Amino acid sequence: MSKLATPSNYATTALVAALCVVWSSTWWAIRVCLEHQPPISSCAVRFAIAGLAMAAITPWMSARERAPAPKKWLWITCGLTNFGAGYGVLYIAETVVPSGIAAVLWAIFPLLMAASATCFLGERLRRQQWLGFAVSFAGIVVVFSGDLGGIEGQNVGYAWLLLLSPLLAALGTTLVKKYGSDDSSVLLNRNGMLIGAALLAAWAFATEDPLSMAWPLEAIIATTYLALMGTTMTFGIYFWLLRTAPASMLALINYVIPVLAMLFAALVGDGEHGALAWAGASLVVCGVAMVVRR
């Protein structure tokens, strides 16, 4: 097996920074699409494009990975949870929840993974991590005690619905870690994206009218950006960094993205961000940092 080239510290830092910037901006890009398109149809198009792009580069990437193909049931489950249902719920929630608040609420994902690793993967949490859980939980309480970016009282349920998305992602990721840690992540993600796109398309045709979707220029740009930059390109970079970069550097992504997403949302005027929103976001980020930091 050929050894992957190790990037310099400067290159690693630049690539991690690129991941943080792109992934933090995707939250607002989703909102741009949802201004013109129904949520499930918009999400289905994104993952159809991303899955086809991933399929195009899979031969090149899998030749370098040289890992066995994942079990069929595993990539089907991953497609249903991580890509299909998980993102479908997220898109529905973001029809109401502003992008910055959505990013902060979704930031509980590493906390859910840490809890799952303790319950199902035989890992143990340190005292610092338990404290991190408490701090992040306090942050979520503070976020919900505010105005959630200007959400009206009758729509608070969308914020609670959004929390289902990282829960579904944690379920799929736990199964992957337990039963497919030695399998090809490239094939797993390609198949998962395509299964997710198929599920979302069926969901869209059952509940929406995807053939009559509006395609103004901003929706075309946002969808293309989400599919190619926010999904296919970022996965390619992250896949490479997982094998070459220090874990401590990659852990930064978990608590940098919510902050950048909040700043970006405030910059573009997506939602109202009062003192409680910023205080809650700060607590969530600090708690996540305590959980994932080594």
Backbone as CSV, one residue per row, in Angstrom:
resi,resn,N_x,N_y,N_z,CA_x,CA_y,CA_z,C_x,C_y,C_z
1,MET,0.848,-1.194,0.000,0.000,0.000,0.000,0.883,1.242,0.000
2,SER,0.589,2.168,-0.897,1.381,3.387,-0.968,1.019,4.295,0.188
3,LYS,2.039,4.937,0.759,1.834,5.816,1.905,1.368,7.183,1.439
4,LEU,0.319,7.706,2.093,-0.174,9.024,1.747,0.813,10.083,2.187
5,ALA,1.010,11.085,1.338,1.904,12.173,1.690,1.338,12.948,2.867
6,THR,2.232,13.308,3.800,1.810,14.071,4.966,1.918,15.555,4.668
7,PRO,0.840,16.310,4.812,0.900,17.740,4.512,1.688,18.490,5.575
8,SER,2.213,19.639,5.195,2.907,20.483,6.145,1.923,21.057,7.155
9,ASN,2.455,21.592,8.241,1.585,22.208,9.250,0.787,23.355,8.649
10,TYR,1.433,24.105,7.753,0.736,25.229,7.109,-0.411,24.728,6.243
11,ALA,-0.154,23.665,5.462,-1.197,23.119,4.592,-2.346,22.538,5.416
12,THR,-2.021,21.828,6.507,-3.057,21.263,7.365,-3.934,22.357,7.959
13,THR,-3.292,23.408,8.459,-4.037,24.525,9.043,-4.933,25.184,8.000
14,ALA,-4.403,25.371,6.790,-5.179,26.009,5.725,-6.376,25.152,5.330
15,LEU,-6.193,23.842,5.264,-7.289,22.952,4.865,-8.361,22.867,5.956
16,VAL,-7.935,22.807,7.220,-8.902,22.800,8.313,-9.687,24.109,8.329
17,ALA,-8.991,25.212,8.101,-9.667,26.514,8.044,-10.675,26.546,6.897
18,ALA,-10.307,25.958,5.756,-11.217,25.917,4.613,-12.467,25.105,4.946
19,LEU,-12.281,23.963,5.631,-13.427,23.157,6.031,-14.356,23.948,6.950
20,CYS,-13.771,24.658,7.905,-14.590,25.435,8.845,-15.373,26.528,8.124
21,VAL,-14.721,27.219,7.198,-15.387,28.318,6.485,-16.509,27.785,5.601
22,VAL,-16.223,26.721,4.848,-17.232,26.184,3.927,-18.402,25.592,4.703
23,TRP,-18.103,24.740,5.685,-19.191,24.090,6.422,-20.021,25.086,7.227
24,SER,-19.393,26.131,7.748,-20.174,27.127,8.496,-21.067,27.940,7.570
25,SER,-20.658,28.133,6.321,-21.470,28.913,5.379,-22.602,28.098,4.764
26,THR,-22.523,26.759,4.839,-23.577,25.945,4.238,-24.913,26.124,4.956
27,TRP,-24.863,26.499,6.238,-26.118,26.692,6.972,-26.939,27.822,6.354
28,TRP,-26.265,28.901,5.959,-26.981,30.001,5.316,-27.358,29.649,3.882
29,ALA,-26.494,28.887,3.187,-26.804,28.482,1.815,-28.101,27.670,1.769
30,ILE,-28.320,26.841,2.790,-29.583,26.099,2.867,-30.763,27.065,2.947
31,ARG,-30.624,28.095,3.757,-31.697,29.082,3.904,-31.972,29.804,2.582
32,VAL,-30.931,30.046,1.797,-31.117,30.686,0.490,-31.971,29.797,-0.402
33,CYS,-31.677,28.503,-0.421,-32.478,27.575,-1.232,-33.923,27.543,-0.758
34,LEU,-34.104,27.554,0.559,-35.446,27.408,1.115,-36.311,28.653,0.931
35,GLU,-35.709,29.755,0.534,-36.504,30.938,0.210,-37.309,30.733,-1.073
36,HIS,-36.871,29.778,-1.910,-37.501,29.579,-3.213,-38.023,28.165,-3.432
37,GLN,-37.596,27.201,-2.613,-37.876,25.800,-2.899,-38.439,25.077,-1.680
38,PRO,-39.251,24.044,-1.901,-39.711,23.216,-0.777,-38.528,22.436,-0.195
39,PRO,-38.525,22.187,1.103,-37.322,21.663,1.765,-36.853,20.289,1.289
40,ILE,-37.742,19.327,1.203,-37.306,17.970,0.862,-36.838,17.904,-0.592
41,SER,-37.526,18.591,-1.487,-37.114,18.603,-2.896,-35.741,19.242,-3.039
42,SER,-35.520,20.351,-2.346,-34.230,21.031,-2.407,-33.119,20.136,-1.887
43,CYS,-33.390,19.454,-0.780,-32.390,18.551,-0.200,-32.102,17.378,-1.132
44,ALA,-33.131,16.855,-1.795,-32.956,15.725,-2.710,-32.049,16.103,-3.879
45,VAL,-32.251,17.290,-4.434,-31.411,17.733,-5.547,-29.958,17.869,-5.091
46,ARG,-29.762,18.438,-3.909,-28.399,18.590,-3.392,-27.675,17.256,-3.338
47,PHE,-28.305,16.242,-2.761,-27.602,14.977,-2.578,-27.566,14.140,-3.855
48,ALA,-28.473,14.385,-4.782,-28.351,13.729,-6.085,-27.096,14.221,-6.804
49,ILE,-26.893,15.537,-6.794,-25.694,16.100,-7.422,-24.438,15.649,-6.686
50,ALA,-24.471,15.726,-5.348,-23.307,15.342,-4.558,-22.982,13.861,-4.740
51,GLY,-24.024,13.009,-4.766,-23.788,11.584,-4.935,-23.185,11.249,-6.285
52,LEU,-23.663,11.916,-7.345,-23.098,11.679,-8.674,-21.658,12.183,-8.766
53,ALA,-21.390,13.336,-8.148,-20.023,13.848,-8.131,-19.112,12.917,-7.345
54,MET,-19.634,12.404,-6.228,-18.854,11.466,-5.428,-18.579,10.185,-6.205
55,ALA,-19.567,9.729,-6.966,-19.384,8.526,-7.781,-18.300,8.735,-8.836
56,ALA,-18.208,9.964,-9.353,-17.211,10.254,-10.390,-15.789,10.190,-9.855
57,ILE,-15.587,10.592,-8.594,-14.224,10.610,-8.052,-13.910,9.377,-7.198
58,THR,-14.906,8.513,-6.995,-14.690,7.326,-6.166,-13.587,6.409,-6.685
59,PRO,-13.502,6.115,-7.994,-12.418,5.229,-8.448,-11.034,5.748,-8.069
60,TRP,-10.828,7.063,-8.181,-9.531,7.650,-7.835,-9.267,7.577,-6.338
61,MET,-10.288,7.888,-5.528,-10.109,7.913,-4.077,-10.028,6.505,-3.492
62,SER,-10.849,5.585,-3.966,-10.845,4.236,-3.396,-9.565,3.492,-3.743
63,ALA,-8.939,3.841,-4.886,-7.668,3.208,-5.240,-6.581,3.557,-4.234
64,ARG,-6.680,4.726,-3.627,-5.709,5.146,-2.620,-6.092,4.669,-1.227
65,GLU,-7.375,4.451,-1.014,-7.818,3.982,0.298,-7.562,2.488,0.463
66,ARG,-7.861,1.714,-0.560,-7.621,0.269,-0.575,-8.205,-0.416,0.654
67,ALA,-9.470,-0.191,0.884,-10.180,-0.820,1.998,-11.323,-1.644,1.438
68,PRO,-11.775,-2.662,2.174,-12.885,-3.498,1.674,-14.188,-2.719,1.606
69,ALA,-15.061,-3.172,0.726,-16.361,-2.513,0.566,-17.194,-2.693,1.830
70,PRO,-17.953,-1.686,2.216,-18.801,-1.812,3.413,-19.946,-2.780,3.180
71,LYS,-20.468,-3.310,4.263,-21.617,-4.215,4.174,-22.816,-3.465,3.612
72,LYS,-23.631,-4.169,2.838,-24.764,-3.524,2.176,-25.711,-2.882,3.179
73,TRP,-26.049,-3.610,4.243,-26.994,-3.082,5.222,-26.446,-1.823,5.886
74,LEU,-25.095,-1.738,5.986,-24.491,-0.607,6.690,-24.612,0.670,5.872
75,TRP,-24.309,0.585,4.550,-24.409,1.820,3.778,-25.866,2.205,3.493
76,ILE,-26.768,1.215,3.501,-28.188,1.551,3.394,-28.642,2.305,4.647
77,THR,-28.236,1.793,5.810,-28.586,2.459,7.067,-27.989,3.850,7.140
78,CYS,-26.732,3.972,6.731,-26.069,5.277,6.723,-26.803,6.245,5.804
79,GLY,-27.219,5.758,4.638,-27.946,6.610,3.712,-29.278,7.063,4.261
80,LEU,-29.962,6.167,4.987,-31.265,6.505,5.543,-31.159,7.475,6.717
81,THR,-30.152,7.282,7.570,-30.041,8.106,8.776,-29.237,9.379,8.537
82,ASN,-27.978,9.239,8.143,-27.085,10.397,8.039,-27.476,11.342,6.909
83,PHE,-27.862,10.796,5.763,-28.131,11.646,4.608,-29.623,11.870,4.367
84,GLY,-30.408,10.822,4.366,-31.820,10.954,4.022,-32.652,11.620,5.099
85,ALA,-32.989,10.867,6.150,-33.847,11.400,7.204,-33.185,12.545,7.959
86,GLY,-31.889,12.407,8.241,-31.201,13.441,9.005,-31.217,14.800,8.337
87,TYR,-30.861,14.848,7.071,-30.858,16.126,6.358,-32.267,16.573,5.990
88,GLY,-33.166,15.627,5.753,-34.549,16.013,5.483,-35.151,16.770,6.650
89,VAL,-34.946,16.252,7.860,-35.421,16.927,9.067,-34.758,18.293,9.209
90,LEU,-33.459,18.352,8.935,-32.734,19.622,9.049,-33.299,20.674,8.102
91,TYR,-33.555,20.294,6.863,-34.089,21.247,5.887,-35.476,21.732,6.306
92,ILE,-36.311,20.819,6.807,-37.635,21.239,7.264,-37.508,22.237,8.412
93,ALA,-36.622,21.945,9.366,-36.455,22.833,10.512,-35.931,24.200,10.089
94,GLU,-35.037,24.224,9.099,-34.444,25.495,8.685,-35.388,26.353,7.850
95,THR,-36.565,25.857,7.540,-37.559,26.750,6.936,-37.981,27.822,7.933
96,VAL,-37.741,27.562,9.216,-38.104,28.503,10.277,-36.883,28.939,11.092
97,VAL,-36.025,27.991,11.458,-34.890,28.279,12.348,-33.780,28.977,11.571
98,PRO,-33.306,30.159,12.015,-32.203,30.845,11.342,-30.933,29.994,11.325
99,SER,-30.075,30.254,10.359,-28.914,29.397,10.127,-27.950,29.348,11.306
100,GLY,-27.703,30.485,11.955,-26.764,30.489,13.076,-27.274,29.669,14.244
101,ILE,-28.543,29.832,14.591,-29.141,29.046,15.677,-29.153,27.570,15.315
102,ALA,-29.446,27.255,14.047,-29.450,25.861,13.603,-28.080,25.223,13.790
103,ALA,-27.013,25.951,13.446,-25.655,25.422,13.590,-25.324,25.164,15.054
104,VAL,-25.757,26.057,15.930,-25.493,25.890,17.361,-26.230,24.670,17.903
105,LEU,-27.500,24.501,17.528,-28.266,23.350,18.000,-27.687,22.045,17.461
106,TRP,-27.229,22.059,16.211,-26.671,20.830,15.622,-25.312,20.489,16.242
107,ALA,-24.701,21.457,16.928,-23.380,21.234,17.521,-23.401,20.221,18.653
108,ILE,-24.598,19.743,19.040,-24.639,18.697,20.060,-24.216,17.346,19.489
109,PHE,-23.986,17.254,18.180,-23.622,15.972,17.559,-22.409,15.322,18.223
110,PRO,-21.268,16.023,18.428,-20.140,15.342,19.090,-20.462,14.915,20.517
111,LEU,-21.372,15.627,21.182,-21.788,15.204,22.516,-22.550,13.887,22.442
112,LEU,-23.459,13.785,21.456,-24.208,12.551,21.265,-23.277,11.392,20.914
113,MET,-22.253,11.670,20.122,-21.308,10.622,19.751,-20.488,10.167,20.956
114,ALA,-20.110,11.108,21.818,-19.370,10.738,23.019,-20.225,9.870,23.932
115,ALA,-21.508,10.237,24.073,-22.416,9.435,24.886,-22.635,8.058,24.263
116,SER,-22.776,8.023,22.946,-22.971,6.753,22.255,-21.752,5.854,22.391
117,ALA,-20.564,6.454,22.311,-19.340,5.670,22.452,-19.256,5.039,23.837
118,THR,-19.765,5.741,24.845,-19.765,5.206,26.201,-20.760,4.061,26.341
119,CYS,-21.930,4.216,25.733,-22.995,3.220,25.882,-22.800,1.989,25.002
120,PHE,-22.272,2.193,23.786,-22.267,1.103,22.808,-20.891,0.707,22.280
121,LEU,-19.882,1.539,22.472,-18.571,1.240,21.897,-17.504,0.963,22.947
122,GLY,-17.909,0.909,24.211,-16.975,0.535,25.270,-15.987,1.608,25.679
123,GLU,-16.212,2.847,25.307,-15.315,3.922,25.700,-15.772,4.507,27.037
124,ARG,-14.842,5.203,27.700,-15.157,5.802,28.990,-14.936,7.309,28.920
125,LEU,-15.806,8.059,29.569,-15.691,9.510,29.591,-14.879,9.954,30.804
126,ARG,-14.037,10.962,30.590,-13.284,11.552,31.691,-14.142,12.572,32.420
127,ARG,-13.678,12.993,33.585,-14.423,13.970,34.374,-14.636,15.261,33.596
128,GLN,-13.606,15.681,32.858,-13.712,16.899,32.057,-14.821,16.787,31.024
129,GLN,-14.989,15.597,30.439,-16.027,15.409,29.436,-17.423,15.467,30.050
130,TRP,-17.594,14.879,31.229,-18.879,14.975,31.905,-19.229,16.436,32.198
131,LEU,-18.227,17.202,32.626,-18.450,18.622,32.870,-18.820,19.333,31.567
132,GLY,-18.193,18.932,30.470,-18.508,19.508,29.168,-19.957,19.259,28.768
133,PHE,-20.464,18.049,29.070,-21.871,17.764,28.813,-22.767,18.739,29.571
134,ALA,-22.441,18.964,30.833,-23.263,19.855,31.659,-23.233,21.283,31.125
135,VAL,-22.049,21.748,30.710,-21.914,23.105,30.186,-22.707,23.260,28.888
136,SER,-22.599,22.278,27.988,-23.336,22.355,26.723,-24.840,22.288,26.936
137,PHE,-25.272,21.433,27.868,-26.702,21.354,28.160,-27.211,22.696,28.682
138,ALA,-26.407,23.321,29.533,-26.782,24.650,30.024,-26.877,25.637,28.864
139,GLY,-25.977,25.515,27.895,-26.015,26.390,26.723,-27.280,26.212,25.906
140,ILE,-27.709,24.956,25.716,-28.943,24.692,24.976,-30.137,25.298,25.705
141,VAL,-30.146,25.171,27.036,-31.230,25.756,27.830,-31.261,27.268,27.653
142,VAL,-30.075,27.893,27.655,-29.994,29.342,27.489,-30.483,29.748,26.099
143,VAL,-30.080,28.990,25.063,-30.526,29.292,23.694,-32.045,29.233,23.605
144,PHE,-32.641,28.195,24.184,-34.096,28.063,24.126,-34.810,29.089,25.003
145,SER,-34.131,29.608,26.005,-34.760,30.615,26.849,-34.785,31.985,26.173
146,GLY,-34.010,32.151,25.101,-34.033,33.397,24.338,-35.095,33.350,23.262
147,ASP,-34.897,34.166,22.233,-35.915,34.228,21.175,-35.583,33.334,19.986
148,LEU,-34.521,32.504,20.111,-34.149,31.551,19.058,-34.014,32.236,17.703
149,GLY,-33.354,33.378,17.703,-33.121,34.072,16.448,-34.345,34.776,15.902
150,GLY,-35.360,34.995,16.741,-36.566,35.683,16.290,-37.703,34.758,15.910
151,ILE,-37.624,33.471,16.296,-38.694,32.525,15.992,-39.920,32.868,16.828
152,GLU,-41.084,32.883,16.218,-42.321,33.128,16.952,-42.654,31.919,17.831
153,GLY,-43.361,32.194,18.922,-43.629,31.170,19.926,-44.239,29.901,19.372
154,GLN,-45.154,30.022,18.424,-45.830,28.836,17.894,-44.921,27.986,17.002
155,ASN,-43.747,28.521,16.650,-42.833,27.786,15.767,-41.618,27.217,16.488
156,VAL,-41.602,27.296,17.823,-40.460,26.780,18.586,-40.283,25.280,18.344
157,GLY,-41.367,24.592,18.016,-41.273,23.158,17.747,-40.289,22.817,16.640
158,TYR,-40.071,23.753,15.705,-39.088,23.501,14.640,-37.673,23.400,15.202
159,ALA,-37.391,24.178,16.249,-36.071,24.090,16.879,-35.898,22.748,17.569
160,TRP,-36.960,22.270,18.232,-36.897,20.942,18.846,-36.766,19.861,17.775
161,LEU,-37.467,20.035,16.655,-37.369,19.070,15.559,-35.942,18.992,15.034
162,LEU,-35.262,20.132,14.967,-33.899,20.149,14.439,-32.977,19.245,15.246
163,LEU,-33.215,19.138,16.559,-32.364,18.292,17.398,-32.434,16.819,17.000
164,LEU,-33.493,16.446,16.270,-33.595,15.065,15.795,-32.539,14.763,14.734
165,SER,-32.114,15.782,13.992,-31.141,15.572,12.922,-29.793,15.061,13.439
166,PRO,-29.147,15.726,14.419,-27.890,15.168,14.932,-28.087,13.832,15.638
167,LEU,-29.275,13.591,16.202,-29.537,12.302,16.834,-29.530,11.181,15.797
168,LEU,-30.168,11.417,14.650,-30.157,10.419,13.575,-28.744,10.218,13.031
169,ALA,-27.996,11.321,12.882,-26.618,11.215,12.401,-25.755,10.433,13.383
170,ALA,-25.969,10.644,14.672,-25.200,9.912,15.683,-25.521,8.419,15.641
171,LEU,-26.792,8.081,15.392,-27.185,6.680,15.273,-26.444,6.013,14.118
172,GLY,-26.479,6.639,12.938,-25.791,6.059,11.785,-24.294,5.988,11.978
173,THR,-23.707,7.028,12.536,-22.254,7.061,12.730,-21.813,6.016,13.745
174,THR,-22.612,5.799,14.783,-22.278,4.776,15.777,-22.235,3.393,15.139
175,LEU,-23.208,3.097,14.282,-23.220,1.810,13.596,-22.008,1.658,12.681
176,VAL,-21.632,2.750,12.018,-20.458,2.711,11.147,-19.204,2.441,11.967
177,LYS,-19.054,3.119,13.097,-17.866,2.941,13.934,-17.820,1.526,14.515
178,LYS,-18.974,0.975,14.829,-19.006,-0.345,15.463,-18.822,-1.481,14.458
179,TYR,-19.427,-1.338,13.269,-19.427,-2.453,12.326,-18.678,-2.185,11.021
180,GLY,-18.207,-0.956,10.806,-17.557,-0.671,9.534,-16.319,0.194,9.635
181,SER,-15.637,0.147,10.781,-14.476,1.025,10.962,-13.326,0.674,10.023
182,ASP,-13.275,-0.570,9.534,-12.203,-0.973,8.618,-12.640,-0.950,7.160
183,ASP,-13.900,-0.582,6.904,-14.411,-0.589,5.540,-14.080,0.716,4.815
184,SER,-14.308,0.719,3.531,-14.030,1.898,2.704,-14.998,3.031,3.034
185,SER,-14.458,4.128,3.552,-15.305,5.286,3.839,-15.751,5.958,2.550
186,VAL,-14.949,5.837,1.490,-15.311,6.430,0.202,-16.560,5.747,-0.364
187,LEU,-16.551,4.417,-0.401,-17.713,3.678,-0.916,-18.919,3.855,0.000
188,LEU,-18.673,3.901,1.300,-19.763,4.088,2.251,-20.475,5.411,2.006
189,ASN,-19.708,6.471,1.823,-20.312,7.781,1.619,-20.944,7.913,0.243
190,ARG,-20.303,7.353,-0.795,-20.910,7.409,-2.122,-22.259,6.707,-2.131
191,ASN,-22.275,5.470,-1.614,-23.526,4.715,-1.595,-24.553,5.373,-0.685
192,GLY,-24.082,5.889,0.457,-24.993,6.539,1.384,-25.634,7.777,0.792
193,MET,-24.839,8.580,0.086,-25.373,9.789,-0.550,-26.442,9.436,-1.586
194,LEU,-26.173,8.412,-2.395,-27.123,8.037,-3.438,-28.399,7.439,-2.843
195,ILE,-28.258,6.622,-1.789,-29.442,6.092,-1.105,-30.227,7.235,-0.472
196,GLY,-29.512,8.166,0.167,-30.172,9.319,0.769,-30.911,10.151,-0.257
197,ALA,-30.286,10.354,-1.427,-30.932,11.117,-2.492,-32.194,10.413,-2.975
198,ALA,-32.134,9.077,-3.096,-33.312,8.316,-3.536,-34.442,8.423,-2.511
199,LEU,-34.101,8.299,-1.220,-35.113,8.424,-0.176,-35.739,9.811,-0.186
200,LEU,-34.908,10.840,-0.296,-35.402,12.208,-0.303,-36.279,12.472,-1.531
201,ALA,-35.899,11.890,-2.677,-36.705,12.074,-3.885,-38.083,11.443,-3.715
202,ALA,-38.123,10.231,-3.162,-39.414,9.574,-2.924,-40.251,10.384,-1.938
203,TRP,-39.606,10.892,-0.893,-40.275,11.723,0.109,-40.832,12.992,-0.536
204,ALA,-40.018,13.603,-1.414,-40.431,14.842,-2.078,-41.641,14.616,-2.981
205,PHE,-41.624,13.548,-3.767,-42.747,13.290,-4.677,-44.013,12.916,-3.907
206,ALA,-43.839,12.385,-2.691,-45.002,12.003,-1.899,-45.641,13.194,-1.187
207,THR,-44.844,14.214,-0.883,-45.362,15.310,-0.050,-45.263,16.680,-0.706
208,GLU,-44.504,16.824,-1.796,-44.296,18.123,-2.435,-44.492,17.990,-3.947
209,ASP,-44.137,19.035,-4.650,-44.207,19.019,-6.114,-42.842,19.417,-6.668
210,PRO,-41.876,18.493,-6.628,-40.503,18.849,-7.012,-40.350,19.291,-8.457
211,LEU,-41.238,18.863,-9.347,-41.108,19.231,-10.753,-41.433,20.704,-11.011
212,SER,-42.071,21.339,-10.041,-42.396,22.758,-10.217,-41.519,23.666,-9.359
213,MET,-40.367,23.167,-8.948,-39.449,23.961,-8.129,-38.980,25.203,-8.880
214,ALA,-38.855,26.301,-8.146,-38.320,27.534,-8.732,-36.800,27.476,-8.723
215,TRP,-36.189,27.988,-9.805,-34.732,27.966,-9.914,-34.186,29.344,-10.273
216,PRO,-34.365,30.341,-9.395,-33.681,31.619,-9.630,-32.173,31.427,-9.502
217,LEU,-31.416,32.401,-9.956,-29.960,32.268,-9.983,-29.380,31.968,-8.616
218,GLU,-29.891,32.642,-7.562,-29.315,32.424,-6.233,-29.547,31.001,-5.741
219,ALA,-30.692,30.395,-6.115,-30.949,29.016,-5.719,-30.033,28.057,-6.471
220,ILE,-29.757,28.338,-7.740,-28.836,27.497,-8.519,-27.442,27.552,-7.922
221,ILE,-26.975,28.760,-7.594,-25.642,28.923,-7.013,-25.560,28.240,-5.657
222,ALA,-26.579,28.443,-4.811,-26.554,27.858,-3.469,-26.587,26.336,-3.526
223,THR,-27.422,25.761,-4.403,-27.510,24.306,-4.514,-26.200,23.711,-5.019
224,THR,-25.624,24.334,-6.025,-24.344,23.862,-6.558,-23.255,23.942,-5.500
225,TYR,-23.251,25.033,-4.760,-22.265,25.218,-3.683,-22.433,24.151,-2.608
226,LEU,-23.678,23.899,-2.200,-23.940,22.900,-1.171,-23.515,21.507,-1.632
227,ALA,-23.812,21.174,-2.877,-23.536,19.828,-3.381,-22.046,19.594,-3.611
228,LEU,-21.398,20.514,-4.311,-20.010,20.295,-4.706,-19.010,20.757,-3.652
229,MET,-19.205,21.978,-3.134,-18.262,22.503,-2.144,-18.595,21.989,-0.742
230,GLY,-19.870,22.096,-0.359,-20.256,21.754,1.001,-20.396,20.276,1.266
231,THR,-20.350,19.438,0.241,-20.495,17.997,0.441,-19.327,17.231,-0.177
232,THR,-19.208,17.251,-1.497,-18.195,16.421,-2.156,-16.774,16.892,-1.866
233,MET,-16.491,18.182,-2.056,-15.131,18.677,-1.853,-14.699,18.561,-0.398
234,THR,-15.581,18.979,0.520,-15.210,18.951,1.931,-14.995,17.518,2.413
235,PHE,-15.812,16.585,1.920,-15.577,15.198,2.299,-14.213,14.730,1.810
236,GLY,-13.855,15.080,0.579,-12.562,14.676,0.048,-11.409,15.186,0.899
237,ILE,-11.500,16.447,1.305,-10.443,17.018,2.151,-10.421,16.331,3.512
238,TYR,-11.600,16.170,4.099,-11.671,15.584,5.441,-11.177,14.139,5.428
239,PHE,-11.535,13.405,4.375,-11.078,12.017,4.221,-9.552,11.950,4.218
240,TRP,-8.904,12.878,3.518,-7.448,12.901,3.469,-6.857,13.289,4.819
241,LEU,-7.442,14.317,5.455,-6.908,14.789,6.732,-7.069,13.761,7.842
242,LEU,-8.114,12.936,7.781,-8.296,11.910,8.800,-7.089,10.980,8.879
243,ARG,-6.403,10.796,7.762,-5.281,9.866,7.709,-3.931,10.555,7.837
244,THR,-3.914,11.884,7.843,-2.629,12.581,7.831,-2.494,13.662,8.897
245,ALA,-3.606,14.206,9.379,-3.540,15.354,10.288,-3.743,14.918,11.736
246,PRO,-3.204,15.685,12.703,-3.407,15.372,14.114,-4.880,15.456,14.483
247,ALA,-5.325,14.552,15.346,-6.724,14.545,15.761,-7.106,15.834,16.473
248,SER,-6.149,16.427,17.199,-6.437,17.667,17.920,-6.783,18.792,16.952
249,MET,-6.162,18.793,15.777,-6.449,19.817,14.778,-7.852,19.627,14.205
250,LEU,-8.226,18.382,13.924,-9.551,18.116,13.379,-10.646,18.388,14.413
251,ALA,-10.323,18.226,15.692,-11.315,18.483,16.732,-11.738,19.949,16.751
252,LEU,-10.879,20.826,16.274,-11.220,22.251,16.227,-12.481,22.507,15.414
253,ILE,-12.705,21.682,14.398,-13.842,21.879,13.505,-15.151,21.866,14.283
254,ASN,-15.240,20.997,15.295,-16.495,20.819,16.026,-16.955,22.079,16.740
255,TYR,-16.010,22.904,17.204,-16.445,24.076,17.954,-16.100,25.394,17.297
256,VAL,-15.509,25.349,16.133,-15.298,26.583,15.362,-16.502,26.863,14.469
257,ILE,-17.072,25.812,13.878,-18.175,25.985,12.929,-19.379,26.706,13.534
258,PRO,-19.873,26.344,14.750,-21.030,27.075,15.285,-20.775,28.568,15.461
259,VAL,-19.576,28.916,15.895,-19.238,30.335,16.083,-19.232,31.059,14.747
260,LEU,-18.568,30.474,13.750,-18.516,31.103,12.427,-19.911,31.196,11.811
261,ALA,-20.724,30.159,11.993,-22.082,30.177,11.434,-22.908,31.284,12.071
262,MET,-22.771,31.480,13.376,-23.476,32.568,14.046,-23.013,33.922,13.527
263,LEU,-21.704,34.084,13.404,-21.157,35.351,12.900,-21.631,35.601,11.468
264,PHE,-21.629,34.560,10.655,-22.046,34.695,9.260,-23.522,35.063,9.177
265,ALA,-24.353,34.394,9.995,-25.787,34.689,9.998,-26.041,36.127,10.426
266,ALA,-25.298,36.591,11.442,-25.459,37.977,11.894,-25.027,38.956,10.803
267,LEU,-23.984,38.595,10.061,-23.467,39.467,9.005,-24.470,39.633,7.875
268,VAL,-25.138,38.537,7.491,-26.085,38.588,6.367,-27.501,38.915,6.826
269,GLY,-27.702,39.064,8.138,-29.022,39.422,8.645,-30.006,38.280,8.690
270,ASP,-29.520,37.051,8.874,-30.407,35.894,8.949,-30.788,35.648,10.408
271,GLY,-31.904,36.198,10.841,-32.353,36.028,12.208,-31.881,37.139,13.126
272,GLU,-32.437,37.133,14.325,-32.075,38.114,15.340,-31.265,37.412,16.422
273,HIS,-30.091,37.938,16.727,-29.189,37.268,17.660,-28.960,38.164,18.874
274,GLY,-29.748,37.913,19.916,-29.636,38.684,21.131,-28.569,38.143,22.061
275,ALA,-28.505,38.715,23.248,-27.475,38.342,24.216,-27.605,36.882,24.640
276,LEU,-28.839,36.397,24.822,-29.030,35.011,25.242,-28.576,34.031,24.162
277,ALA,-28.807,34.377,22.900,-28.361,33.502,21.811,-26.836,33.372,21.810
278,TRP,-26.140,34.499,21.957,-24.678,34.462,21.971,-24.150,33.771,23.223
279,ALA,-24.789,34.014,24.372,-24.359,33.368,25.613,-24.553,31.857,25.526
280,GLY,-25.719,31.438,25.020,-25.969,30.011,24.876,-25.017,29.357,23.901
281,ALA,-24.758,30.027,22.775,-23.821,29.490,21.794,-22.435,29.337,22.400
282,SER,-22.020,30.315,23.199,-20.700,30.257,23.834,-20.597,29.065,24.777
283,LEU,-21.660,28.829,25.557,-21.655,27.689,26.468,-21.626,26.368,25.712
284,VAL,-22.422,26.270,24.643,-22.422,25.040,23.843,-21.037,24.767,23.283
285,VAL,-20.406,25.785,22.718,-19.076,25.622,22.115,-18.056,25.235,23.177
286,CYS,-18.098,25.886,24.340,-17.156,25.558,25.412,-17.348,24.119,25.876
287,GLY,-18.614,23.705,26.008,-18.883,22.334,26.418,-18.396,21.318,25.407
288,VAL,-18.629,21.582,24.120,-18.147,20.688,23.071,-16.629,20.606,23.093
289,ALA,-15.969,21.747,23.292,-14.511,21.762,23.353,-14.010,20.887,24.494
290,MET,-14.680,20.912,25.624,-14.274,20.092,26.763,-14.476,18.618,26.490
291,VAL,-15.499,18.289,25.692,-15.777,16.876,25.408,-14.821,16.302,24.381
292,VAL,-14.530,17.062,23.320,-13.726,16.506,22.220,-12.242,16.752,22.391
293,ARG,-11.856,17.662,23.279,-10.434,17.983,23.432,-9.692,16.839,24.089
294,ARG,-8.516,16.536,23.556,-7.667,15.490,24.099,-6.482,16.092,24.824
